[in-house]
Amino acid sequence: MRHSSARRTLIACAALTVTWVIFCWPWLSGDAVIPFDAKNHFYPMIKFVAASWHAGENPAWSPYHYAGFPMIADPQSTLWTPTFWVPSLMSAAPTMYLVDIVHLAHLLAGALAILAFGIGRGWRIEAALIAAITYMMGGAATLRLEHLLMTVSYMWLAIAFWRLDTLIQKGRLWRGIAFAAPLGLMLVDRNHVAYLGAWFLFLYWLTRLIPDLIVRRKRYVLKQHWPVVFGGLMAIAMLAVPFLLLIQLADHSNRPNFGLEEASWQSVHVVALISLLMPEYLGSLRQAGDYWGPASFSWGGENLLMHRGMLHFYMGALPVLLIVWHGLAHGRLFQKGVRFFTVSAVFLLVYALGRYTPLFALLYEGVPGVDLFRRPADGMFLLGFAISLLTGALLHRAISEPTPPLRWPAIVIIVLTTLAIAVPIGLLTIERDKVDYLIRGSAVFAVAMLVFVVILLLIKNTPARKPLLLAALLVFATTDLLYHTSGISANARPPDAYQALETPQDNAVFSKLLPRLSAQDPTGAPWRVETLGLGPTVQNIGQAAGIANVLGYNPIRLGSFARHIGPGMQNNAGNRRTFGDKMTGYGSAMANELGIRYIVTGKPIETIDPTLEPGQLTLLETAQWGQKTAFLYENPNAEPRAMLIDANGNRVDGAVKIVSYGQTAIHVTVTTEEPATLVLREFHYPGWHVDVDEVPMELQKVDDLFRAVSLPAGEHRVRFWFNLLMADNLNAVLDGLLPASFTDGAGAQ
């Protein structure tokens, strides 16, 4: 019997792997890459880490992102994501193909964990496999593949949930450690999915702990549940250092504090709920530009600040059928073993709706952590997670237990709800002249529902054919999801669209810029560059190509940068450039002091900065950039990175030479005939230190931006070095989090 069970499990794992290969074939074949933020933002981060490690550099600080940025403190840098160390360790310049394979492997790993959970709960292997397939290919998990780190957290959530359930059932300290590892790795990326996932796990544990406290002996409860507490504490310990660094970054950044109104902008529109039934209703998922629903230009109305991928969460026709038929009509939604998934799914759906219900405002104001995130729509990841588990639990009961009698009040509610949804949708479709979408979407969904109804009825009425019918159910459920989610425009684009990130030296624009950057400024530092108006594809080209770019894309920027260089400025903002109170334009003194030698724009620069005077910048050449022209300018007035000044801020004669310019260590030799201050025009940030002739000195801040150190007359060797992981720095951040009375009392002791 045990041998037979192991054999079925192996077959299920093989089937799941084959399904993953089929789903991933658009990317495995090399015909497509995972687009949008997966390439615009995360791929350059991974390339930067890889290049740093293979060059013997420390990636904790990047000079290529916003002219200097503490990558080790940024959750989106991938530095704290071990699974994405794999492509970075494999190659100094990992390809998009390699990164995508690692990315997609997270879905398979999480699906295997869901399969293991279902088997551990005693589900039929087919039900566990359906749950795993729905988890892997349904909802936000695939429609929003661009959110790379959320995919990672989604995987760790599945593994942590499986290990938690096993731990609760069997106890033992080693299982507590096995639970702590995925929980800690989920939390360490510090994103919305991780946050909601932590609540999901905690509440699931409470639903198991509280009954045990009521009916079990204390010794049993302690034996089974204290390893859960131990694992949770271990996970929190894993999170401690990244969390402290993030807190420190928030204190020294533009402090992206999202108010309730701003956060609620990215709520799932109520109309988008139709995508649970008919994903093609508001436009084809396989064709770009075929969308007419909320947040599109043709829809009009409220500004949701969301793209269409966030308004689709199709989980397949089978989950809908099981929830309506076996869940509502037969009253199984609130049975033991199903109830938690039902309540979770309802709660997460309401959470994702955001401003369209009063719940989100209450949570935002009352639950710690909710106000740190700006997209209620991210709850769709957890909604998909809950629905996949609910699907498995309902299917298990549908095919292995006697069917309860129909609940006629529930049927009446189902009919009335269907009419309440169908009538407004029909009227809306007629009003917008989109009847063809309604017909096509409802026809596909109706056919799928009919197939599943027939198969489930046959399973009940012809038990001798149950294995064959269950296999057919698996095939049709998989086909349904593959058709709607694999290689669609929301998650797949041609690789050529991102060629500039992978091989910038072969790009028409950057092949002209990169050779010029081989020359250094007179002190020995690389010249800085600003790229603007080339589109989101190359918003983080500095990270991908090793260009000391003054701009980039990141919700978080250093506060001094936001104030003085580019308020609210991100490199995906088209040809719009906002200037600060110090860098007031490309011809300003600060632009020169930053050493911005080259500027690449998507249109003539005088239309971007009208304050420029004729002749201040030199147009070197132009290049074709897609359907438009890119312009490459040179700033002949760009200044060297380092200089000497006196107490009055006047320049002092002397020799300054940057001997080595590394990412986290810069060595400078200085000769001065009088006391002076060495100013290094690199951004000041905690963790940067300075030694003069191997003696630690106080690091000063000049112009509210730059690093500086006072020097006596003579010849000196100066080293600026960066380390945020020193105990003194971490203790300082921790002290800032503790109540003043507590720290005062500790100091008095």
C-alpha positions in Angstrom: 0.0 0.0 0.0 2.8 2.4 0.9 4.6 1.5 -2.3 1.5 2.2 -4.3 1.0 5.6 -2.6 4.6 6.6 -3.3 4.2 5.5 -6.9 1.1 7.7 -7.3 2.9 10.6 -5.7 5.8 10.3 -8.2 3.4 10.1 -11.1 1.7 13.3 -9.8 5.0 15.1 -9.5 6.0 14.0 -13.0 2.6 15.2 -14.3 3.0 18.5 -12.6 6.5 19.0 -14.0 5.3 18.2 -17.5 2.4 20.7 -17.1 5.0 23.3 -16.0 7.1 22.6 -19.1 4.1 23.0 -21.4 3.0 26.2 -19.6 6.6 27.6 -19.7 7.2 26.6 -23.3 6.9 30.2 -24.8 9.8 31.2 -22.5 11.7 27.9 -22.6 11.7 27.9 -26.4 13.3 31.4 -26.4 10.4 33.0 -28.3 9.4 35.2 -25.4 10.6 36.8 -22.2 8.8 37.8 -19.1 8.2 41.6 -19.7 7.6 44.9 -17.9 9.1 45.2 -14.4 10.7 41.7 -14.6 13.0 43.2 -17.3 12.7 47.0 -16.8 13.6 46.8 -13.1 14.6 43.4 -11.7 16.8 42.1 -14.6 19.2 45.1 -14.4 19.4 44.5 -10.6 20.4 40.8 -11.1 22.9 41.8 -13.8 24.4 44.3 -11.4 24.8 41.8 -8.7 26.3 39.3 -11.1 28.8 41.7 -12.6 29.8 42.9 -9.1 30.5 39.4 -7.7 32.4 38.2 -10.8 34.5 41.4 -10.7 35.3 41.0 -7.0 33.2 44.0 -6.1 30.7 44.4 -3.3 27.2 45.1 -4.6 26.1 46.7 -1.3 26.3 50.1 -3.0 25.7 50.9 -6.6 27.2 54.0 -8.3 25.0 53.2 -11.4 21.6 53.8 -9.8 20.5 57.4 -9.0 24.2 58.4 -9.0 24.7 56.2 -5.9 22.3 54.0 -3.9 22.5 51.5 -1.0 21.4 48.3 -2.7 21.8 46.2 0.4 19.0 48.2 2.0 16.6 48.0 -0.9 14.2 45.0 -0.9 14.0 45.1 -4.7 17.8 44.8 -5.2 17.5 40.9 -5.1 20.6 40.9 -2.8 18.4 39.2 -0.1 16.9 36.7 -2.5 19.0 33.6 -2.6 17.2 31.9 -5.4 18.3 34.7 -7.7 21.8 34.3 -6.7 21.8 31.3 -9.0 22.0 33.2 -12.3 24.3 35.8 -10.8 26.7 33.1 -9.7 26.5 31.2 -13.0 27.5 34.1 -15.2 29.0 37.6 -15.0 26.3 38.7 -17.4 23.3 36.3 -17.0 21.0 36.3 -20.0 17.3 37.1 -19.9 16.6 33.5 -20.8 18.5 32.2 -17.7 16.9 34.6 -15.4 13.4 33.7 -16.7 14.0 30.0 -16.2 14.9 30.6 -12.6 11.9 32.9 -12.2 9.5 30.3 -13.6 11.0 27.6 -11.5 9.5 29.2 -8.5 6.1 28.4 -9.7 7.0 24.7 -10.0 8.5 24.6 -6.6 5.5 26.2 -5.0 3.1 23.9 -6.9 5.0 20.8 -5.6 4.6 22.2 -2.1 0.8 22.5 -2.6 0.7 19.0 -3.9 2.6 17.8 -0.8 0.2 19.7 1.4 -2.8 18.1 -0.2 -1.3 14.6 0.1 -0.4 15.3 3.7 -4.0 16.4 4.4 -5.3 13.1 3.0 -6.8 14.5 -0.2 -7.1 12.3 -3.2 -4.1 12.7 -5.3 -6.1 14.2 -8.2 -7.5 16.9 -5.9 -4.1 17.7 -4.6 -2.8 17.9 -8.2 -5.7 20.2 -9.3 -4.9 22.5 -6.4 -1.2 22.6 -7.4 -2.0 23.3 -11.1 -4.5 26.0 -10.1 -1.9 27.6 -7.8 0.8 27.4 -10.5 -1.2 28.8 -13.5 -4.1 30.7 -12.1 -4.8 34.3 -11.1 -2.2 36.9 -10.4 0.6 34.3 -10.2 0.8 34.1 -14.0 -1.0 37.3 -15.1 1.5 39.3 -13.0 4.7 37.4 -13.6 6.4 40.8 -14.0 6.4 41.2 -10.2 9.4 39.0 -9.8 9.9 39.2 -6.0 6.2 38.6 -5.4 6.6 35.4 -7.4 9.4 34.4 -5.1 7.3 35.2 -2.0 4.4 33.3 -3.5 6.6 30.2 -3.7 7.9 30.5 -0.2 4.4 31.0 1.1 3.4 27.6 -0.4 6.4 25.9 1.0 6.0 27.5 4.4 2.3 26.6 4.5 3.1 23.0 3.7 5.8 22.8 6.4 3.5 24.6 8.9 0.7 22.1 8.4 3.1 19.2 8.7 4.7 20.7 11.8 1.3 21.2 13.5 0.4 17.6 12.8 3.7 15.9 13.8 5.6 18.4 15.9 9.4 18.1 16.5 12.0 20.8 16.6 13.6 20.0 13.3 10.3 20.5 11.6 10.1 23.9 13.3 13.4 24.8 11.7 12.2 23.4 8.3 9.2 25.8 8.7 11.4 28.8 9.8 13.6 28.7 6.6 10.8 29.3 4.0 9.0 31.7 6.3 12.1 33.7 6.8 13.0 33.7 3.1 9.4 34.8 2.3 9.6 37.7 4.8 13.1 38.9 3.8 11.9 40.3 0.5 9.5 42.6 2.4 6.8 42.9 -0.2 3.0 42.9 0.0 2.6 39.2 -0.8 5.0 38.4 2.1 3.1 40.6 4.4 -0.3 39.1 3.6 1.2 35.7 3.5 2.5 36.1 7.1 -1.0 36.9 8.2 -2.4 33.9 6.3 0.0 31.6 8.0 -0.5 33.1 11.5 -4.3 32.9 11.2 -4.1 29.3 9.9 -2.0 28.4 12.9 -4.5 30.0 15.3 -7.4 28.0 13.8 -5.4 24.8 14.7 -4.1 26.1 18.0 -7.3 27.3 19.6 -9.2 24.0 19.2 -6.2 22.2 20.6 -6.2 24.5 23.6 -9.8 23.7 24.2 -9.9 19.9 23.8 -6.3 18.7 24.2 -4.0 18.3 27.2 -1.5 21.1 27.8 1.4 18.7 27.4 0.1 17.8 23.9 -0.4 21.4 22.9 3.1 22.4 24.1 4.7 19.5 22.3 2.9 20.2 19.0 2.9 23.9 18.9 6.0 25.2 20.6 8.1 24.3 17.6 5.8 26.6 15.6 6.6 29.5 17.9 10.3 28.6 17.7 10.2 28.6 13.9 8.4 31.9 13.9 11.0 33.5 16.1 13.8 32.1 13.9 12.1 33.6 10.8 11.9 37.0 12.6 15.6 36.7 13.4 16.3 36.1 9.7 14.3 39.3 8.9 16.0 41.5 11.5 19.0 42.9 9.6 17.2 43.5 6.3 14.3 45.1 8.2 16.6 47.5 10.1 18.4 48.4 6.9 15.1 49.2 5.2 14.0 51.3 8.2 17.3 53.2 7.9 16.8 53.7 4.1 13.3 55.0 4.8 14.7 57.6 7.2 17.2 58.8 4.6 15.0 58.6 1.6 12.1 60.4 0.0 10.0 58.4 2.6 7.4 57.0 0.2 4.5 57.2 2.7 1.3 56.3 0.9 -1.8 57.9 2.2 -5.1 56.0 2.2 -6.3 57.8 -1.0 -3.1 57.2 -2.9 -3.0 53.5 -1.8 -6.6 53.0 -2.8 -6.0 54.2 -6.3 -4.7 50.7 -7.2 -7.8 48.8 -6.1 -9.4 46.1 -8.2 -12.4 47.6 -9.9 -15.6 45.9 -9.2 -16.2 45.3 -12.9 -13.0 43.3 -13.1 -14.6 40.6 -10.9 -16.1 39.3 -14.2 -12.6 38.1 -15.0 -13.2 35.3 -12.5 -15.7 33.9 -15.0 -14.8 35.3 -18.4 -11.2 36.5 -18.7 -11.7 37.6 -22.3 -14.8 39.7 -21.6 -12.9 43.0 -21.3 -10.5 42.2 -24.2 -8.2 39.4 -25.3 -5.4 38.5 -22.9 -3.3 37.3 -25.9 -3.3 40.6 -27.8 -1.8 43.8 -26.6 -4.0 46.9 -26.9 -7.3 44.9 -27.1 -8.5 45.9 -23.6 -11.4 48.3 -23.0 -12.1 47.9 -19.3 -11.2 49.9 -16.2 -8.0 51.9 -16.3 -7.9 52.0 -20.1 -8.3 55.1 -22.2 -11.5 53.8 -23.7 -13.0 53.1 -20.3 -12.6 56.7 -18.9 -13.8 57.5 -15.4 -11.7 57.2 -12.4 -7.9 57.1 -12.6 -7.0 53.7 -11.2 -3.2 54.0 -11.9 -3.2 50.3 -12.8 -2.4 48.3 -15.9 -4.8 45.6 -17.2 -2.7 42.7 -15.8 -3.8 43.8 -12.3 -7.5 43.5 -13.2 -7.5 39.9 -14.3 -7.5 37.0 -11.9 -9.0 34.0 -13.8 -8.5 30.8 -11.8 -10.2 28.5 -14.3 -13.8 27.3 -14.8 -13.4 24.3 -12.5 -12.8 26.3 -9.3 -15.9 28.5 -10.0 -18.0 25.4 -10.7 -16.8 23.7 -7.5 -17.4 26.8 -5.3 -20.9 27.4 -6.7 -22.0 23.7 -7.1 -20.4 21.7 -4.3 -19.5 24.7 -2.1 -22.7 26.8 -2.1 -25.4 24.6 -3.4 -24.3 21.5 -1.4 -23.2 23.5 1.6 -19.5 22.4 1.8 -17.9 25.8 1.9 -18.0 25.9 5.7 -17.2 22.3 6.5 -14.1 21.5 8.5 -11.0 21.5 6.4 -12.6 23.9 3.9 -13.9 26.7 6.1 -10.5 28.5 6.6 -9.9 28.7 2.8 -13.4 30.0 2.2 -13.2 32.8 4.8 -9.7 33.7 3.6 -10.8 33.9 0.0 -13.7 36.1 0.8 -11.6 38.4 3.0 -8.8 38.7 0.4 -11.3 39.4 -2.4 -12.7 42.3 -0.3 -9.1 43.4 0.5 -8.2 43.5 -3.2 -11.3 45.6 -4.0 -9.8 48.3 -1.8 -11.7 51.5 -1.9 -14.8 49.9 -3.3 -15.6 48.5 0.2 -15.2 50.1 3.7 -12.9 47.3 4.9 -9.7 48.5 3.4 -10.0 51.9 5.1 -10.5 50.2 8.4 -7.5 47.9 7.9 -5.4 50.7 6.7 -6.0 52.7 9.8 -6.1 49.9 12.3 -3.8 47.0 11.3 0.0 47.6 11.6 1.8 47.3 8.2 -1.2 47.8 5.8 -0.2 51.4 5.3 3.2 50.5 4.1 1.9 49.1 0.8 0.2 51.0 -2.1 -1.7 48.3 -4.0 -4.8 46.6 -2.5 -4.7 44.7 -5.8 -1.7 42.7 -4.5 -4.2 40.8 -2.4 -5.0 38.9 -5.6 -1.9 36.8 -5.2 -3.2 35.5 -1.9 -6.7 35.3 -3.2 -5.4 32.9 -5.9 -3.5 31.0 -3.2 -6.7 30.6 -1.1 -8.8 29.6 -4.1 -6.4 26.9 -5.2 -6.5 25.3 -1.8 -10.3 25.7 -1.7 -10.5 24.0 -5.1 -8.5 21.1 -3.9 -10.5 20.7 -0.7 -13.8 20.8 -2.5 -12.8 18.5 -5.3 -11.5 15.9 -2.8 -15.0 15.9 -1.1 -16.8 15.9 -4.4 -15.1 12.8 -5.7 -14.6 10.8 -2.4 -17.6 11.6 -0.1 -21.3 11.2 -0.5 -22.9 14.4 -1.9 -25.0 16.3 0.7 -28.5 17.3 -0.3 -29.0 20.5 -2.3 -29.7 23.6 -0.2 -32.5 25.3 -2.1 -32.1 28.7 -0.4 -28.5 28.7 -1.6 -29.7 27.9 -5.1 -32.1 30.8 -5.0 -29.2 33.0 -3.9 -27.0 31.7 -6.7 -29.7 32.4 -9.3 -30.4 35.9 -8.0 -26.7 36.7 -7.8 -26.1 35.4 -11.4 -28.9 37.7 -12.6 -27.6 40.6 -10.6 -24.2 40.2 -12.3 -25.4 39.2 -15.8 -27.9 42.0 -16.3 -25.5 44.9 -15.5 -22.8 43.3 -17.5 -25.1 42.8 -20.5 -26.2 46.5 -20.3 -22.7 47.7 -19.9 -21.6 45.7 -22.9 -24.4 47.1 -25.1 -23.6 50.6 -23.9 -20.0 50.3 -24.8 -20.7 48.5 -28.1 -18.7 45.4 -27.0 -21.3 42.7 -27.4 -18.8 40.5 -29.4 -16.6 40.3 -26.3 -19.5 39.2 -24.2 -20.6 36.5 -26.7 -17.1 35.2 -27.1 -16.2 35.2 -23.4 -19.4 33.7 -22.2 -19.3 31.0 -24.9 -15.8 29.8 -24.0 -16.7 29.8 -20.3 -20.0 28.0 -20.9 -18.4 25.2 -22.9 -15.7 24.8 -20.2 -18.4 24.6 -17.4 -20.4 22.1 -19.4 -17.4 19.8 -19.8 -16.6 19.9 -16.1 -20.3 19.3 -15.1 -20.5 16.3 -17.4 -17.2 14.8 -16.1 -18.1 15.3 -12.4 -21.5 13.7 -12.9 -20.0 10.8 -14.7 -17.5 10.3 -11.9 -20.4 9.9 -9.5 -22.5 7.7 -11.7 -19.9 5.5 -13.3 -17.4 4.6 -10.5 -15.7 2.0 -12.7 -14.5 4.7 -15.0 -13.4 7.1 -12.2 -9.6 6.9 -12.9 -10.1 7.7 -16.6 -12.6 10.4 -15.9 -10.4 12.0 -13.3 -7.5 12.0 -15.8 -9.9 13.8 -18.2 -10.8 16.3 -15.5 -7.1 17.1 -15.0 -6.5 17.4 -18.7 -9.4 19.8 -19.3 -8.6 21.9 -16.2 -5.0 22.2 -17.3 -6.0 23.1 -20.9 -8.4 25.7 -19.6 -5.6 27.5 -17.7 -3.0 27.0 -20.4 -5.2 28.6 -23.0 -5.8 31.7 -20.9 -2.5 32.2 -19.1 0.5 30.8 -21.1 2.4 33.2 -23.3 -0.3 35.9 -23.3 0.5 39.6 -23.9 0.4 40.3 -20.1 3.3 37.9 -19.4 5.3 37.4 -22.6 7.0 39.8 -25.1 9.6 39.2 -27.8 13.2 39.2 -26.5 14.1 41.9 -29.0 12.1 44.4 -27.0 14.7 44.3 -24.2 17.9 43.7 -26.2 19.4 46.9 -24.9 19.5 45.5 -21.4 21.2 42.2 -22.3 23.7 43.4 -24.9 23.8 47.3 -24.7 27.0 47.3 -26.7 25.0 46.1 -29.8 22.3 48.7 -29.4 22.1 51.6 -31.8 22.1 54.2 -29.1 24.3 52.7 -26.4 26.9 51.5 -28.9 27.6 55.2 -29.5 27.7 56.1 -25.8 29.6 53.2 -24.2 33.0 53.8 -26.0 33.0 57.4 -24.8 32.7 56.2 -21.2 36.1 54.5 -21.3 37.6 57.9 -20.6 37.7 59.1 -17.0 37.5 62.6 -15.5 40.8 64.3 -14.6 40.7 62.9 -11.0 40.3 59.3 -12.3 36.5 58.8 -11.7 34.0 57.7 -14.4 32.0 60.4 -16.0 28.3 60.5 -15.1 25.5 60.1 -17.6 21.8 60.9 -17.7 19.3 59.0 -19.9 15.8 60.3 -20.3 12.8 59.8 -22.5 13.9 56.4 -24.0 11.0 54.5 -22.4 10.7 52.2 -19.5 12.7 49.4 -21.2 16.0 51.1 -20.3 14.9 53.0 -17.2 17.6 51.1 -15.3 20.1 50.8 -18.1 22.8 52.1 -15.7 22.6 48.9 -13.6 22.5 46.7 -16.6 25.4 48.3 -18.5 27.6 49.7 -15.7 26.8 53.3 -16.6 27.0 55.9 -13.8 23.5 57.1 -14.5 22.1 60.0 -12.5 18.5 58.7 -13.0 16.9 55.3 -12.7 13.6 53.7 -11.7 12.8 53.0 -8.0 10.0 54.1 -5.7 12.7 54.9 -3.1 15.3 57.5 -3.7 17.7 59.2 -1.3 16.1 62.2 0.3 18.9 64.6 -0.7 18.5 63.4 -4.3 14.8 64.0 -4.2 15.2 67.5 -2.8 18.1 68.8 -4.7 18.5 66.8 -7.9 15.2 65.5 -9.2 12.0 65.7 -7.1 9.7 62.8 -8.0 12.0 62.0 -10.9 12.1 58.5 -12.3 13.5 57.4 -15.6 10.2 56.0 -16.8 8.5 59.4 -16.9 8.8 60.0 -20.6 10.6 63.2 -21.7 9.6 65.1 -18.5 12.4 66.2 -16.3 11.8 67.8 -12.9 14.7 69.7 -11.4 15.6 70.4 -7.8 16.6 73.4 -5.9 20.3 72.8 -6.6 20.3 71.1 -10.0 18.0 73.6 -11.6 18.7 72.6 -15.1 21.3 70.8 -17.3 23.3 74.1 -17.5 23.3 74.6 -13.7 26.4 74.5 -11.5 25.2 71.4 -9.8 24.8 69.5 -13.0 28.5 70.3 -13.7 29.6 69.4 -10.1 27.9 66.0 -10.4 30.1 65.3 -13.4 27.3 64.8 -15.9 29.3 64.6 -19.1 26.8 62.9 -21.4 23.0 63.2 -21.7 20.9 60.9 -23.9 17.3 62.1 -24.5 14.3 61.0 -26.6 13.7 64.4 -28.0 15.8 67.6 -28.4 17.0 68.7 -25.0 15.9 72.3 -25.3 12.3 71.1 -25.3 13.0 69.3 -22.0 15.0 72.1 -20.3 14.1 75.5 -21.8 16.6 77.2 -19.4 19.5 76.0 -21.5 21.4 78.6 -23.3 22.7 78.1 -26.8 26.1 76.3 -26.8 26.0 75.0 -23.3 25.6 71.4 -24.5 27.0 69.9 -27.7 24.9 67.5 -29.8 27.4 64.7 -30.7 25.1 62.5 -32.8 21.7 60.9 -33.1 20.5 57.3 -33.4 17.3 55.6 -34.2 15.4 54.4 -31.1 12.4 52.4 -32.2 10.1 54.8 -34.0 11.8 57.9 -32.8 15.2 59.5 -32.6 17.6 59.5 -29.6 19.9 62.5 -29.1 23.4 62.2 -27.5 24.7 65.4 -26.0 28.0 66.3 -24.3 28.4 68.7 -21.4 31.9 70.2 -21.8 31.6 72.0 -18.5 31.3 68.8 -16.4 33.7 68.9 -13.5 35.9 66.2 -11.8 34.5 64.1 -9.0 36.8 65.3 -6.3 38.1 68.8 -5.2 39.6 70.7 -2.4 38.0 73.7 -0.6 38.8 75.9 2.3 36.7 76.9 5.3 34.8 79.5 3.2 34.0 77.0 0.4 36.5 78.4 -2.0 38.6 76.1 -4.1 42.1 75.3 -2.9 45.0 74.4 -5.2 46.3 70.9 -4.8 46.7 67.5 -6.4 43.8 65.1 -6.1 43.9 61.7 -7.7 41.4 58.8 -7.4 43.7 55.8 -7.3 40.9 53.2 -7.4 37.2 53.7 -7.8 35.3 50.8 -6.4 31.6 50.4 -5.5 32.2 50.3 -1.8 35.8 51.6 -1.5 37.3 54.7 -3.1 41.0 55.4 -2.6 42.3 59.0 -3.1 45.7 60.6 -2.9 45.8 64.3 -2.0 48.6 66.8 -1.9 47.8 70.2 -0.4 50.0 73.1 0.8 47.4 74.3 3.3 44.6 72.7 5.4 41.7 71.9 3.2 38.5 69.9 3.0 38.4 67.1 0.4 35.0 66.9 -1.2 34.1 63.7 -3.0 31.0 64.3 -5.1 29.4 61.0 -4.1 26.3 60.9 -2.0 26.5 60.8 1.7 24.8 58.0 3.5 25.1 56.1 6.8 27.6 53.3 6.5 30.1 55.4 4.6 33.3 55.9 6.5 36.6 57.6 5.8 40.2 56.9 6.8 43.1 59.4 6.4 46.5 57.8 6.3 44.8 54.7 7.9 43.4 56.7 10.8 39.6 56.9 11.0 38.2 60.4 10.6 34.8 62.1 10.8 32.9 61.9 7.5 31.3 65.3 6.8 28.4 66.2 4.6 28.7 69.1 2.1 25.9 70.8 0.3 23.5 68.3 2.0 24.7 65.8 -0.6 28.3 64.9 -0.8 31.0 63.2 1.4 33.9 65.3 2.7 36.8 65.1 5.1 39.1 67.7 6.6 42.8 67.4 5.9 45.9 69.1 7.2 48.6 70.3 4.8 50.7 67.7 3.2 50.4 64.4 1.3 47.6 62.0 2.3 46.1 58.7 1.4 42.3 58.8 1.9 40.0 55.9 1.8 36.2 56.1 1.7 34.6 52.8 2.5 31.0 51.5 2.9 29.6 48.9 5.3 26.0 49.0 6.7 26.4 45.7 8.5 28.6 47.0 11.3 27.1 46.4 14.8 27.3 50.1 15.6 25.2 51.0 12.6 22.6 48.3 13.3 22.4 49.3 17.0 21.9 52.9 16.1 18.9 52.0 13.9 17.5 49.7 16.6 17.9 52.5 19.2 15.8 54.7 17.0 13.0 52.2 17.0 12.8 51.8 20.7 10.9 54.2 22.9 13.0 57.1 24.2 12.3 56.2 27.8 13.6 52.7 27.2 16.8 53.9 25.6 17.3 56.6 28.2 16.9 54.0 30.9 19.4 51.7 29.3 21.9 54.5 28.9 21.5 55.4 32.6 22.4 51.9 33.7 
